[in-house]
Amino acid sequence: MKYEISRYGLRGEITVPGDKSISHRSVMFGALAGGVTEIENFLRGADCMTTISCFANMGVHTDVTPDRILVHGNGLRGLKAPEKILDCGNSGTTTRLISGILASQSFSCSMVGDASLKKRPMRRIMKPLSMMGADITSTLGNDCLPLRINGKQLHGIHYMSPVASAQVKSAILLAGLTADSPTSVTEPYLSRNHTELMLSTFGAQVTSEGTTATIYPADELYGQKIIVPGDISSAAFFLAAALIVPGSEIVLKNIGINPTRDGMLTVCREMGGNLTYENIRRGGEPSADIVVRSSDLHGITIQGDIIPKLIDELPVIAVMACYAKGTTIIKDAAELKVKESNRIRIMVDNLKLMGADVEETDDGMIIHGGRPLHKAVINSADDHRIAMSFAVAALRCDGELIITHKNCVGISYPRFYIDIKQLVHTGQDFGKIY
């Protein structure tokens, strides 16, 4: 496969898949609700389909149609003991959020995952859930998968989380749904708040003040109709591509602009990117069409409370920084080391292979922009966001870029290569990906 860029740059409209975080939660909360939950624009990537499979294994019936997903809820206390081990595949969201749900069920079960997921830290949820009275253990004793959970009656706590993590916060709040008293989580910075917004829609009593979220025990949740906005983390690759490829102008349709997720948009603007909103839609999960035009970018420092708002977008931001003038510094992002891969090291190593002036730090990287990038063989580490980031880099590099295991993009964006090719016009050979 190769892409050739004309002097007119990238042009056209793109509708990216539904938001991954919201898609996961819509199935989970629908499974715990009474009645039917109807979901439009559900992300049919491997991770979200894994969530459906796990709940099917616990007796939840889901109709998957071409237009929508229908989840026939079992109620808060209606899940069934799975007949086999729950396989969470590559999905950290599935693993951590379901752990919070399972901690208070009336049965025991085990959870496994693929080789990558088995390396990801689970102590961050095991500790607070255990403080609530949960019986959750790592069967290998290494605080990773496989996990064994024996359902118990839980009690409410106020947990001071050492990390700003929506997965940690959500696991605790979901456990708090059936605890004996209110449960609160305070984070050092505010992480994405999809769980709080959606649980409120389903009928739970959830409050937020500053970086503290509190949930009160619930008797019942109620099925809803959910329209999932486009995933900003998927849109990020097209934002970056249009900004760095000269002569580009694209429109990204119906993208989620939740203020706890909009760090990518903030960084693009601070680097000099030309972004405008059209057709803004307000509500529980705000969205808009985003018009992106190629721009002369400059380096900035990215740190502090914005990091949780763009943690998944940092790999492609590193690519943007290579084409920006000056130096970009990414700090406070040690969380990247425990994603699907060590994204700091993988990005630095691969960008160096392409000729970038970049160095790894303990909690991020330093990128000196302006050097031309050239052909290389890229190790994706089977990480979807790494593969997509270097597909963007390929649009401006000199020569062929070979990306190993490039089809891992199916985890979050099965049509990614088709959609990016849709924006490319035949013309000058500006970059290639194989």
C-alpha positions in Angstrom: 0.0 0.0 0.0 1.3 3.5 -0.8 0.0 7.0 -0.5 1.0 9.8 -2.9 0.3 13.4 -1.9 -0.3 16.1 -4.6 0.5 19.8 -4.3 -3.1 20.2 -3.2 -2.5 18.3 0.1 -5.2 16.4 1.9 -8.8 17.2 1.0 -12.2 16.0 1.9 -14.5 15.0 4.8 -14.0 12.2 7.2 -16.3 10.6 9.7 -14.2 8.7 12.2 -15.4 5.8 14.3 -17.4 6.3 17.4 -15.6 7.2 20.6 -13.9 4.1 22.1 -14.3 5.1 25.7 -18.0 5.9 25.3 -18.7 2.8 23.2 -17.2 0.6 26.0 -19.2 2.3 28.7 -22.5 2.3 26.7 -22.4 -1.5 26.6 -21.3 -2.0 30.2 -23.9 0.4 31.6 -26.6 -1.0 29.3 -25.8 -4.5 30.6 -26.4 -3.2 34.2 -29.6 -1.4 33.3 -33.1 -2.5 33.1 -34.7 -2.5 29.6 -33.0 -2.0 26.3 -30.1 0.4 25.5 -29.8 1.4 21.9 -26.4 2.6 20.7 -25.7 4.4 17.4 -22.3 4.9 15.9 -20.8 2.3 18.2 -17.1 1.6 17.6 -16.8 -1.9 16.1 -13.1 -2.2 16.8 -11.7 -5.3 18.4 -11.5 -3.8 21.9 -15.2 -2.8 22.1 -16.3 -6.1 20.6 -14.4 -7.7 23.4 -16.5 -5.9 25.9 -19.7 -7.2 24.2 -18.2 -10.7 24.3 -17.4 -10.5 28.0 -20.9 -9.5 28.9 -22.4 -12.1 26.6 -20.4 -14.6 28.7 -22.3 -13.2 31.7 -25.7 -13.7 30.2 -26.3 -10.3 28.5 -27.9 -10.6 25.1 -26.8 -8.0 22.5 -28.2 -7.5 19.0 -25.5 -6.3 16.6 -27.2 -4.8 13.6 -25.7 -2.8 10.7 -27.2 0.4 12.1 -27.0 0.1 15.9 -26.3 -2.1 18.9 -29.1 -3.2 21.2 -28.1 -4.2 24.7 -30.8 -6.1 26.6 -29.9 -5.3 30.2 -29.9 -7.8 33.1 -30.1 -5.1 35.8 -27.6 -4.1 38.5 -27.5 -7.5 40.1 -28.6 -9.6 37.2 -25.2 -10.8 35.7 -24.7 -14.5 35.5 -21.6 -16.4 36.5 -19.6 -16.9 33.3 -19.2 -20.4 32.0 -15.6 -19.7 31.0 -12.8 -17.3 31.8 -13.5 -13.8 30.6 -11.0 -12.9 27.8 -10.4 -9.2 27.7 -8.1 -9.4 24.6 -6.0 -6.2 24.3 -8.4 -4.0 26.2 -7.3 -2.3 29.4 -10.6 -0.4 29.6 -12.6 -3.7 29.5 -10.3 -5.2 32.2 -10.3 -2.4 34.7 -13.9 -1.3 34.4 -15.4 -4.8 34.5 -13.2 -5.5 37.6 -15.2 -2.8 39.4 -18.5 -4.3 38.3 -17.5 -7.9 39.2 -16.2 -7.0 42.6 -19.7 -6.9 44.0 -21.4 -9.6 42.1 -22.7 -12.8 43.6 -20.2 -15.1 41.8 -16.5 -15.7 41.2 -14.7 -15.5 37.9 -11.3 -15.1 36.3 -10.0 -12.6 33.7 -7.2 -13.1 31.1 -5.9 -11.0 28.2 -3.4 -11.1 25.4 0.4 -10.9 25.8 0.4 -7.1 25.9 -2.5 -6.8 28.3 -0.8 -9.3 30.7 2.0 -6.8 31.2 -0.2 -3.8 32.1 -0.4 -2.9 35.8 -3.6 -3.8 37.7 -2.4 -2.9 41.2 -3.9 0.6 40.5 -7.4 -0.9 40.6 -6.7 -3.9 42.9 -5.7 -1.6 45.8 -8.8 0.7 46.0 -11.2 -2.2 45.3 -9.6 -4.2 48.1 -10.0 -1.2 50.4 -13.8 -1.4 49.5 -13.8 -5.1 50.7 -13.3 -6.7 47.3 -11.6 -10.1 47.0 -9.4 -9.6 43.9 -6.0 -11.3 43.4 -3.4 -11.6 40.6 -3.1 -15.3 40.1 0.6 -15.0 39.2 1.3 -12.7 42.1 2.7 -10.0 39.9 -0.2 -7.5 40.1 -1.1 -8.2 36.4 -3.5 -10.5 34.6 -4.8 -13.1 35.1 -7.1 -11.8 37.9 -9.4 -13.8 40.1 -12.4 -12.0 41.6 -14.7 -13.4 44.2 -17.7 -11.1 44.5 -18.4 -9.5 47.9 -20.6 -6.9 49.5 -18.6 -3.7 49.3 -18.5 -0.6 51.4 -17.9 3.0 50.3 -14.6 4.8 50.6 -13.0 8.1 49.7 -9.9 7.1 47.6 -7.1 9.6 46.9 -5.8 8.3 43.6 -2.1 8.8 42.9 -2.8 8.9 39.2 -5.3 10.8 37.0 -6.8 7.8 35.3 -10.4 7.5 34.0 -10.0 3.7 34.1 -9.1 3.7 37.8 -11.8 6.3 38.7 -14.4 4.4 36.7 -13.6 1.0 38.3 -14.1 2.5 41.8 -17.3 4.4 40.8 -18.8 1.2 39.3 -18.0 -0.7 42.4 -19.6 2.1 44.4 -22.9 1.6 42.5 -23.8 -1.4 44.8 -21.7 -0.4 47.9 -23.3 0.2 51.3 -22.5 3.9 51.4 -21.3 6.7 49.0 -17.9 6.3 47.3 -15.6 9.1 46.2 -12.4 9.4 44.1 -10.1 12.4 44.2 -7.5 12.6 41.4 -4.4 14.8 41.2 -5.8 16.1 37.9 -9.2 15.7 36.3 -9.3 12.7 33.9 -12.0 12.1 31.3 -15.5 12.2 32.8 -17.4 9.9 30.4 -18.4 7.6 33.3 -19.8 10.3 35.4 -21.8 11.8 32.6 -23.2 8.6 31.3 -24.0 7.0 34.7 -26.0 10.1 35.4 -27.9 9.6 32.2 -28.7 6.0 33.2 -30.2 7.2 36.5 -27.3 7.0 38.9 -26.6 9.8 41.4 -23.2 11.1 40.6 -21.7 14.4 41.7 -18.4 16.2 40.8 -16.6 18.9 42.6 -13.1 19.9 41.4 -11.2 16.6 40.9 -13.5 14.6 43.2 -16.3 12.4 41.8 -18.8 10.8 44.2 -21.4 8.1 43.5 -24.2 7.0 45.7 -25.5 3.4 45.9 -28.2 2.7 43.3 -31.2 0.4 43.2 -31.6 0.4 39.5 -30.3 1.9 36.2 -32.5 2.5 33.2 -31.8 1.7 29.5 -31.0 4.7 27.3 -30.5 5.7 23.7 -26.9 6.6 23.2 -25.5 8.4 20.1 -21.7 8.0 20.3 -19.7 11.0 18.9 -16.6 10.5 16.8 -13.5 9.6 18.8 -11.1 12.5 19.3 -8.3 10.0 19.7 -9.0 8.7 16.2 -9.5 12.1 14.8 -6.1 13.2 16.2 -4.3 11.4 13.4 -6.2 13.3 10.7 -5.8 16.6 12.6 -2.0 16.0 12.7 -1.9 14.9 9.0 -3.7 18.0 7.8 -1.6 20.3 9.8 1.7 19.0 8.6 0.9 18.3 4.9 1.1 21.6 3.0 -2.0 22.7 1.1 -4.4 20.6 3.2 -8.0 21.4 4.3 -10.2 18.7 5.7 -13.4 18.5 7.7 -13.8 16.0 10.6 -17.5 15.3 11.2 -19.2 15.1 14.6 -16.1 14.8 16.8 -16.4 14.7 20.6 -15.1 17.9 22.2 -15.7 16.9 25.8 -13.5 19.4 27.8 -11.9 16.5 29.7 -10.7 15.1 26.3 -9.9 18.2 24.3 -6.2 18.4 25.1 -5.2 17.5 21.5 -7.2 20.5 20.2 -5.6 22.8 22.7 -2.1 21.6 21.8 -2.8 22.0 18.1 -3.8 25.6 18.6 -0.9 26.4 20.9 1.5 25.0 18.2 -0.1 27.4 15.7 -2.6 25.0 14.1 -5.6 26.4 12.2 -8.7 24.7 13.6 -12.3 25.9 13.6 -15.6 24.4 14.8 -18.8 24.2 12.9 -22.2 22.7 13.8 -21.5 22.6 17.6 -23.8 20.2 19.4 -24.3 20.7 23.1 -25.5 18.1 25.6 -24.1 15.4 27.8 -21.3 14.7 25.3 -20.6 17.8 23.2 -19.5 17.4 19.6 -18.7 19.5 16.6 -17.4 19.4 13.0 -13.7 20.4 13.0 -12.2 22.2 10.0 -8.4 21.7 9.8 -6.0 23.6 7.5 -2.3 23.1 7.0 -0.2 25.4 9.3 3.3 26.4 10.2 3.7 24.8 13.6 6.1 25.7 16.4 7.4 23.8 19.4 5.8 24.1 22.9 6.0 22.5 26.3 3.2 20.0 27.1 2.9 19.2 30.8 0.8 19.1 34.0 -3.0 18.9 34.1 -3.4 18.7 30.3 -1.6 15.3 30.1 -4.7 13.2 31.1 -6.7 15.1 28.4 -4.4 13.8 25.6 -2.5 10.8 26.9 -3.5 8.7 23.9 -2.7 11.4 21.4 0.9 12.0 22.6 2.4 9.6 20.0 1.0 11.5 17.1 1.8 14.8 18.8 5.4 13.7 18.8 5.2 13.3 15.0 3.7 16.8 14.6 6.6 18.1 16.7 9.1 16.7 14.3 7.7 19.0 11.6 7.4 22.0 13.8 10.0 24.8 14.2 11.9 24.7 17.5 11.7 22.4 20.4 8.7 20.5 21.9 9.0 19.1 25.4 6.6 16.5 26.7 6.6 16.1 30.5 4.6 14.3 33.2 3.7 11.5 30.8 5.2 8.5 32.5 1.8 6.8 32.0 2.8 6.3 28.4 5.2 3.6 29.6 2.3 1.3 30.7 0.0 1.5 27.7 -0.2 -1.2 25.0 3.5 -0.7 24.7 6.1 1.6 26.2 5.0 4.4 23.9 7.8 6.8 25.0 10.6 4.4 24.1 8.9 3.0 21.0 8.2 6.5 19.6 11.7 7.8 20.3 13.5 4.7 18.9 11.4 4.8 15.7 11.6 8.5 15.1 15.4 8.3 15.5 15.4 5.7 12.8 13.7 8.2 10.5 16.3 10.8 11.3 14.5 12.9 13.9 16.4 14.7 16.7 14.6 13.3 19.7 15.5 12.1 23.1 13.8 10.0 25.8 13.3 11.4 29.3 11.9 9.7 32.4 8.5 11.1 31.9 8.3 12.0 28.2 10.5 13.2 25.4 12.3 16.2 23.9 11.9 16.8 20.2 13.9 19.3 18.2 11.8 19.9 15.1 12.7 20.9 11.5 14.9 17.9 10.4 13.6 16.0 7.4 12.5 12.5 8.0 13.4 9.6 5.7 12.5 6.0 5.0 12.9 3.3 7.7 11.4 0.1 9.0 9.2 0.9 11.9 8.5 -1.4 14.8 4.8 -0.8 15.7 5.1 -3.1 18.8 1.6 -4.3 17.7 0.3 -1.0 19.2 -2.5 0.6 17.2 -1.6 4.2 18.1 2.0 3.7 17.2 1.1 2.3 13.8 -1.3 5.1 13.0 1.2 7.8 14.2 3.8 6.5 11.8 1.2 6.3 9.0 0.9 10.1 9.5 4.7 10.5 9.5 4.8 8.6 6.2 2.8 11.4 4.5 5.8 13.8 4.8 8.8 11.5 4.9 11.3 10.9 2.1 10.8 7.5 0.7 9.1 4.3 1.8 8.0 3.7 5.4 7.5 0.1 6.3 5.4 -0.4 9.4 5.5 -3.9 11.0 2.1 -5.3 12.1 0.3 -2.3 10.7 -3.0 -4.0 10.8 -3.1 -3.7 14.6 -5.1 -0.5 13.9 -8.2 -2.8 13.8 -8.1 -2.6 17.6 -9.6 0.9 17.5 -10.0 2.0 13.8 -10.5 -0.9 11.3 -11.0 1.5 8.3 -8.0 3.8 9.2 -5.9 3.1 6.0 -9.0 3.3 3.8 -10.0 6.7 5.3 -6.6 8.3 5.1 -6.3 7.2 1.5 -9.6 8.8 0.8 -8.1 12.2 1.6 -5.0 11.7 -0.7 -5.0 12.8 -4.3 -2.8 11.3 -7.0 0.1 13.5 -7.8 3.6 14.2 -6.5 5.1 11.2 -4.6 5.4 12.8 -1.2 5.3 9.8 1.1 4.6 6.1 1.0 3.6 3.5 3.6 3.8 -0.2 3.1 
